[in-house]
């Protein structure tokens, strides 16, 4: 590992904040992914993120499902946005 558990928690919380509510801050996501250097570091960030409820719909009628960080990426990022981070995940052997 090249990051601590507290670094992983900070990265996970920053990623969550970048995807929470309406709109996604892709620049923040790319920045955090760039900082993560190894598969073990990424797995630690995924573990720190945990399972969080992802909500669809209007404020009057939310439907939710729990996803881990990878699930959130799949919901929040377009195919072209995923293609920007996918090579790193592929090199780690983590399906995205």
C-alpha positions as CSV (number, residue, x, y, z in Angstrom):
1,X,0.0,0.0,0.0
2,X,1.2,3.5,-0.8
3,X,-1.8,5.3,1.0
4,X,-3.0,5.1,4.5
5,X,-6.5,4.1,5.6
6,X,-7.2,7.8,6.4
7,X,-6.0,8.7,2.9
8,X,-8.4,6.1,1.4
9,X,-11.2,7.5,3.5
10,X,-10.5,11.0,2.3
11,X,-10.4,9.9,-1.3
12,X,-13.6,7.9,-0.9
13,X,-15.4,10.8,0.7
14,X,-14.1,13.2,-2.0
15,X,-15.3,10.9,-4.7
16,X,-18.7,10.6,-3.1
17,X,-19.0,14.3,-2.8
18,X,-18.1,14.7,-6.5
19,X,-21.0,12.4,-7.4
20,X,-23.6,13.3,-4.8
21,X,-26.7,15.3,-5.8
22,X,-27.3,16.6,-9.3
23,X,-24.3,16.8,-11.6
24,X,-21.0,15.1,-11.4
25,X,-17.5,16.7,-11.0
26,X,-15.5,14.6,-13.4
27,X,-12.4,16.6,-12.8
28,X,-12.4,15.6,-9.2
29,X,-12.9,12.0,-10.0
30,X,-10.0,12.0,-12.6
31,X,-7.8,13.8,-10.1
32,X,-8.4,11.2,-7.3
33,X,-7.9,8.3,-9.7
34,X,-4.6,9.8,-10.9
35,X,-3.4,9.9,-7.3
36,X,-4.1,6.1,-6.8
37,X,-1.0,4.1,-7.8
38,X,-1.8,0.5,-7.1
39,X,-4.6,-2.1,-7.2
40,X,-4.3,-2.5,-3.4
41,X,-4.7,1.2,-2.9
42,X,-7.8,1.3,-5.1
43,X,-9.3,-1.7,-3.3
44,X,-8.7,0.2,0.0
45,X,-10.5,3.2,-1.4
46,X,-13.4,1.0,-2.7
47,X,-13.6,-0.6,0.8
48,X,-13.6,2.9,2.5
49,X,-16.4,4.0,0.1
50,X,-18.5,1.1,1.2
51,X,-22.0,0.6,-0.1
52,X,-24.1,3.8,-0.5
53,X,-27.6,4.2,-1.7
54,X,-27.9,5.6,-5.2
55,X,-31.1,7.4,-5.8
56,X,-33.0,7.8,-9.1
57,X,-36.0,10.0,-9.8
58,X,-37.4,13.2,-8.6
59,X,-37.4,14.4,-5.0
60,X,-41.0,13.3,-4.7
61,X,-40.4,9.7,-5.8
62,X,-36.9,8.4,-5.1
63,X,-36.0,4.9,-5.9
64,X,-32.7,3.7,-4.6
65,X,-30.2,0.9,-4.7
66,X,-27.0,0.3,-2.9
67,X,-23.8,0.4,-4.9
68,X,-20.1,0.3,-4.2
69,X,-17.8,2.9,-5.7
70,X,-17.6,1.0,-9.0
71,X,-21.4,1.0,-9.2
72,X,-21.5,4.7,-8.6
73,X,-18.9,5.3,-11.4
74,X,-21.1,3.2,-13.7
75,X,-24.2,5.3,-12.9
76,X,-22.5,8.7,-12.9
77,X,-20.0,8.6,-15.7
78,X,-20.8,8.4,-19.4
79,X,-19.1,5.8,-21.6
80,X,-16.5,8.3,-22.8
81,X,-15.8,9.4,-19.3
82,X,-15.3,5.8,-18.1
83,X,-12.9,5.3,-21.1
84,X,-10.6,7.9,-19.5
85,X,-10.1,5.9,-16.3
86,X,-10.8,2.3,-17.6
87,X,-7.1,1.7,-18.7
88,X,-5.9,2.2,-15.1
89,X,-8.6,-0.2,-13.8
90,X,-7.8,-2.7,-16.5
91,X,-4.1,-2.6,-15.5
92,X,-5.2,-3.3,-11.9
93,X,-7.5,-6.2,-13.0
94,X,-10.6,-4.4,-11.5
95,X,-13.7,-4.5,-13.7
96,X,-15.2,-1.1,-14.4
